[in-house]
Amino acid sequence: MSVLDEWAAANPRSLALHERARRVIPGGITHDVRYAEPFPMAITAASGSHKTDADGHDLVCYAMGHGALLLGHNPAPVVEALGRAAQGFLHAGSSHELEAEWAERICALVPSVDAVHFTSSGTEATMLALQVARGFTGRDRVVRIEGHFHGWHDTAAIGAEAPFDARVPGVPDVLRQVVAVVPPDAGAIEAALATGDVAAVILEPTGASFGAVPLSCDLLAAIRELTTAAGALLVFDEVISGFRWSPGGLQQVAGVLPDLTTMAKIVAGGMPGGALGGAAEIMEVLAVRPGGGVKVKHPGTHNAHPLSAAAGIAMLDAVADGAVQSRADEMAGWLRRELEAVLERTGVPGFVHGESSTFRVAVGTPRPDGEPTDWWRTIGTDALKHGTAPVVHHALQASMLLEGVHLFQGRGFLSSAHTEADIDRTATAFERSLLRLRSEGVV
């Protein structure tokens, strides 16, 4: 029996739930990243670093709410804050005290942020960032880096996946006239800025897909100088790196300050929510000014939703001193070393990399030569983003689940709730999985 068949046989309840979902949800999944063969797993409970699937299996979780759960599943401070807030009101349709408290926490932690506007997601945050940049500069064009992920709105979708010059289904191709897609190279970015009509350069400061294609701090500093000279704004998409790489995000670590910063995930404590922050002068274009002036409109029924605000405040208070990040970083570094050691012992080609409290596993591809920030030049951005061929990926995912470990598409996030026992269990599962896949001829 193949590993996919064995996993399917062990998870009849997940199969039944997927078949039910397919009758009313296209493809049976609500996020593309949850696609899995032979079918996706369903979850019924979670706590700390573990969760329980619909068939009763206990799993070490590395999905961690797509990176939103730095404290692990259901952390007491956040759950208690949600309970208190829910006793007040779910949606008052008015201003409330928590929205100011939430914004104050963000401004205190993120070095470049003087003022904040809230959104309901990271996608909305990046969409608002580009509208604010265009409104402030009076320019239309945007420069983005190939493979970087900024959500699914029209501008963000162009150049997010290879081939980077291909038409994106559902997105008008005419928008390419105002979106330049360039590789992570200072010369290419300088050339794109030379037209003099660029409103903003937007990028993930970690590199594409939270570090799949790493960027150096030197490149970030160079881009900062180039955008300043060109009169364009620099936007850091810290939806994932914000509050995870440090209390002030990656910008605090790198010492490079953008003009605008987008945030989501951790900022809302695992609840739906996002934010745009930046210099007061730039953010002022969002203000209603009776006397006139440029106004970028920003409605949103759930902007600064009181439950998201309560969760966000509790989360940011818990991570403000950096101890949580240090614990998660330590566990992730240990895990990366253990997984690398497994690859060496088994002789299966592959490599493991990552920064802060993240990791990525590429199976079937030898580790590229040179510095990680130059890997894209030798094996390509797309190869780095996806890491493992689909047939290997699905088999590895199923095998790891059978061993009690849930990877997040061959990668993962750690939280302060992960333990030494979780790391040992994961390394053992990885070794058993690689040996099994090799015996089946998959690797």
Phi, psi and omega in degrees: 000130180289164181296324178294319179294319180296317180295318179300317181295331182274357186226056181295328180291318176299320178298314181299319179292323179293317179296324176296314181297322183298337180287339184230351180235125180306122181075351178079009179229153183253005175208129184305326185291346181273001176297136179209152173252137006278343175194161183281156176278145174249147184245144179244339182200158178203149176200133179062236181263005185239159171214165183241128180276175186296341179259012172088009181276134175277131185230137166286126187259126173244008173281321176044053177059038183058030178099002184276345192252074181292336179264003185090180180287138172053049179295139186305314182301321182286315180298318179294321179295321177296319179298317180295316182294321182294336177287341180275290178196152178272324180200106185275346184065025183212170173294155179211162187296325186294331182294321177291320178299318180297312180297322179297320179298316182295313180299325180288332186264321188267118191303324187269359190258120174258331184214157188225142164237142184260149177229182180261355183195171175292322177302314179296326180295317180288325176298315179295321180302316182288326176293319178296317179299317179293319179295321182287318185271339186075014180250162185250330191280149178233139173252129177229159184260136184304133176086346179289144185252124180230027181099196189241007177291168192306308182296321182293328185288332182289121177082008181281330182230149177285150351292132191290345178258009183276154175296139180260120180306130179090352182246125179301125183294340179298338180294343177297343178293337181242010177231118176257126179255121186230156175288167181283067186224131184299322180296319179293322179291320178299319180295320180292330179280345188294343180291340176079008182238024182269126178281321185202151164252123179246138182202159167274118183294344175282338195104166188308137177050060181044050170102008176297326176237085192300146172251149176270155175296329178296321178293320177301317179296321179295318179294324177301315180294320182294317181291321178300314180296328183271357182072021178257153178274149175254123181248121173265122173273098180253033178304320178263315185285339181300124178072353177266311180293330175189171177303332179258013178081188181291329180301327177292320180292315184281337184071025178241122185255126177277174174276325179226146179228129174260143184221152172195198177056259184301326184300333180254012173065024182094354176268165176296130178166152177209176182204151169242129178231157179181189179297143185303317182300319181287314182294343181297340179292350177271348184280144172280120183238105183305333181282354180106185183112168181296133178227116172271121183285143178211078171281179179158108185306322185252018175302127181055042178307135186301327178288320176295322178297316180298315179295319181296317178298314180298317179295311183295325175297324183287334185253003190295330184269356176087354182293321179298315180297319181298319179296312180295321178298318180298314180296320181293319178298319177297315180298316180301318179294319180295319180292322175298319180296324177296315178301319180294317181294320184277341183075011177281129179296140180164177177203160181234136176211175181151165178229166178053230183256038179237162173210156177222137180242125174245117181248130180102353179238124177299152179299128180296153176284161174083189181284145180306327181289350177252001183301325182299333181288332185262321182245355174094148180300314185295319179298322179290319181299318187267335168070302187236137179300146185307316183296323178287318182303309184295321178293319179295317180300313180296318180295317179296323177296319177299332179270000176091028180225129177254105172280157177258085181056045179075016180215191178177170177238143172253157179236174177289349180274346180291145187239171175300322179296324177297318180296314179299316180298320181292316179296318177297318179297321181295317180295314179298322181292316180297318179296322179293314181297325178291322180293333179271359179078016180280323177238000000 
